[in-house]
């Protein structure tokens, strides 16, 4: 088992020096990406992730240089040659290589690259007992629905969370309403109703978010996609996050105060268990 890299149709050593200096992804963040997990040798929601990647390409007018079938084959080839059962695939498109100019350069071919590594292991006690989060201003751009390589706003937010001893930063737009986490979607539960921000340009509509919302509705819970205030989160009975690597993460301490009774709530726990069943996590 070993981490591997991939660029433009070729599998390479993960430490290989293969990124051209004038790749627009390197210089401008001009591209899109996805992160896809594999469990027991099978990708989790591969179709949904590649669907979203195609939508992101469309949003930034990037024309892929490989077909959807070829991209899927590359994904499976990487997993097979890595020898890993549980892995994390990072996949990105950039607009290609060109002398630096802000506008789209003509006749530039998009480049597909990626890496596959062992899956990140989140401490089990966080899933069991809940994690800490802080609330900070959402200072990102206005096209958060695009899974863009431009992640500086999220990077700075996550760093503030880490420095505060927290798992995540929950973002507040214009001091009015909660959008999502720095790299997760966020949910608040009040009176057995689940609230999450609507899937518009201010959030990235996560694959895990959609799966968990559908399961919640199947279980009979009411799910409302509407913006709520940071105070609503602080007064919620439960708060949780969803994401490809985050899965379903309870938040039991928010801004140094307990959420509800400070323990993982029953709705969060149920959704966590049901999600693990769906993805085959043991």
N, C-alpha and C positions, 0 to 999 in steps of 0.2 A: 504494500500500500504506500502510495506516495502522492504528494500534491503535484499537480501538473498545470501547465499553461497552454493556451491555445490562441493562435492568431492567424486569421485569414486562411483557414482551412487546414492548418498544420498544428499538431500537438508538439509542444516544446517543453524543455525543462522550465520549472517555474521561476528560476533565477536567470533565465536567458535574457540578454539585452536586445529586445525586439521592438520596442516602441520608437517609431521615427520621431526625431526631434520636432518636426513640423506637423505632427498629427494634430488635428484641430481639437480632438478630445483632450490632448495634453496641454495645448495653449489656451483654449477657450472654454473647455468643458462642453464642447459642441457635440453632444451625443446623449444617448439614453442607455439605461441598464436594467437588469433584473437580477434578483437573488432567488435561487430555487434550491430547496432542500431535497435530499434523497434519504429515505429511511428503508432499511433492509433491502438495499439495492434497487429501489424504485423511486423515481421522482414524485414529489408531492405537488399535485395541481400544475403539472408542466404545461398543459394546454392553456390554462387560465393565465399563467405568467407570460407565455409567448403571445397570447392574444393582446395582453396589455402592452407588451413591448412593441407590437405592431402599431397599436394606437398611439403610443408615445412617438414612434418614428413619424407617423402621419402628422402629429401636432407640430413637429419641428421641421417638417418637409424633408426628411431624410429618406432616401430611397435605398433599401437594403440591396446588397450585391449578391446575396445568397437567397435561395427560395426558402419558404417555411419548412419544407421537407428536409432540405439540407441542414438547416439550423437544428432541427430536432435530431437528425442523425449525428451531428457534431456533439450534441449534449449527451447522447447515449454512448458515443464512442469515448468521450472523456471519462464518463463514469466507469465504463468497462475497463479501460486501460489504467485507471487509477487503482483499481482493485479494492475500492472502498465500498462498504455497504451503507454507512451513514456519512453523508457528505454535504458540503455547501458549494453550489455552483454560482459563480459570479459571471455574468455575461453582459457585454456592452457593444453597442454600435457607436462608431464615431463617423463624422462626415467625411473623414479621409485626410490625406496628406496634401498640403499646399503651402506655398509661401504665405506668411501671415497677412491676412486681410480680414476685416470684420464681416463683410458681406459674403454670401455663398460663392466660393470659387467655382468657375465652370469646369466641367469635365473631370470632376474629382470623384473617385470611387470610394464608397463607404467601406469601413473596415470593421470586421467582427473579431472580438477577442474576448478572453475570459480566463478564469482560473477555477480549479476545483481543489478543495481542501477538506480535511476532516471537519465534521459539523462542530460548531461552537457548542460548548456545554455550559448552560446556565446553571448555577448552583441549585440543586433540587429544593433546598430550603426556601428559596424565593418563591417557587411555585407553590410550595406547601403552606408557607406562613405569610406571604405577601412581601411586596417591595416598597421602597420609598420613592417619592417623586416630588419635584418642585414645579411651581407654575411660574413661567417667565413670558415676556412679550414675544409674540410671533413676528419676527423681523424678516421673514423670507419673502420671495417675490410673489407675484399674483398668478402664477401658473403652476401651482403645487400639484395639480392633477397630472402633470407630465413627470415621469420618473427620469428626471434629467441628471446628467453628471454634475450639474451645478449644485453642490450640497453644502456650501460654506455656511449658510444660515443654520442648517441642521447640525453641522459639525460644532459650531460655536455654542449652540444650545445644549448639545449633549455634553460638551466639556464643562459647562456650568453645572450640569447635573452631577457629573462625576466629582467635581470639586466640592460639591455640597454633600457628597456621600450618598447620592441617590442613583437609582436605576434609570430614571427617565426624567426628561423635562417635558411637561405638558404646556402647550403653547396657547397664548391668549392674544387674539387679534384686536388691536385698537383699544385695549383695556375694556372690551365689551363682551366677548364670547370666546369660548374654547374651540380650537380647531382640532388639533391632534397632538401626538407626541413628536419628538424630534425624528424618530424613525419607527413610529408605531401609530396605530389609530387608537383613540381613547373613547371610553364609554363610562357613563355614570348611571347608576341604578337608584331610582327613588320610587317608593311605594309600588314595588314589583314591576315598574316600567323601565325599560332600557332606553337611554338617550345617547345618540351619537351625532356628530356633525354631518350635515348632508354632503353627498358626493358632488361637490362643485369644484371650482378652480382653487379653492382655499385648502383643500386636502388632497392627499393621494388616496384614492379608493383602493384599499388593500384587498388582496385576494383572500387573506385570512379573515378580514373584516366581513366580506360578503358571505363566506362560509359560516361564520359564527352567527351572523344576523339571521341567515336562513334557518340554521339549527334552532336558534332561540324562538323564532316564529313557529317552527314545527313543534316545539315543546309547549307552545301555548302562551309564551310571553309576548307582551306588547312591546314593539320596537318603534321608536320615533326618531326619524332623521330630522333633527332641528338643532339649531345653535342654542346653547345654554350658557349662562354666565359662569365665571370662575367661582362665584359664591355658591351657585347651585352645586358645583362639584364638591365644595367644602362641606356642604350640608347633605350630601348624598349618603344613601345607605351603603352603597358599594361603588368602587371605581375599579376598572380593569383596562388593560391594554391588549391589543391584538397585533400580530405581525408574523411574517414568515419565520424569523428566528425567535421572536418574542413569544409566539404561540398565544396562549391566553394567560396573561400575567396579572395577578391581583395587586392592586395598590392599596396598602393598608395605612400608610402614613403619607399625608399630603401637606406640604409646607410645614413640616414638623408637628402636625396635628393628626390624631387618629381619624380615619375614615369610618364613619359609623361607630361600631364598638371596637374598632381596631383589629378585627379579625377578618379572615377571608369570608365573604358572604356566601349564602347558599346558591344564589343565581350564578355568581362567578364560578364557584366550585363545580356546579353542574355543567356549565358551558365548557369549562376546562376539561372535564372528564370526557364529555361528548366529543370535543374536538380531537382529543388524543385517540379516541376510538376511530374517528374518521381517517386520521393519517396513519394509523397503525403503530402508534408509539406505545412501547411497553413500559 
